[in-house]
Amino acid sequence: MDLDEDSAADSFFADLIAAVEQQLTNPSTRYVKETCDRLIKEGLEEDEAKEMIAECLAEETDAMFRSKRAFDEKSYRSRLGSINPEG
């Protein structure tokens, strides 16, 4: 990855974090807040929890573009449910 790609990746991840922060306050994505709370209870810092959630969002977004399909909320929820902070 060159510097432009690193910068673009950092910018994209910042956008994902911003999306996660919006989801944390949106009543229709209460499951994101529940996941964040669970991860914090399991020992992660809030920023770490948001990053793990953002990774799930990135994976689901990538799958959406690669498969040329709509966002699959069920799949996203499943990804969130499978987050294990201990690896």
Secondary structure, 3 states (H helix, E strand, C coil): CCHHHHHHHHHHHHHHHHHHHHHHHCHHHHHHHHHHHHHHHCCCCHHHHHHHHHHHHHHHHHHHHHHCCCCCHHHHHHHHHCCCCCC
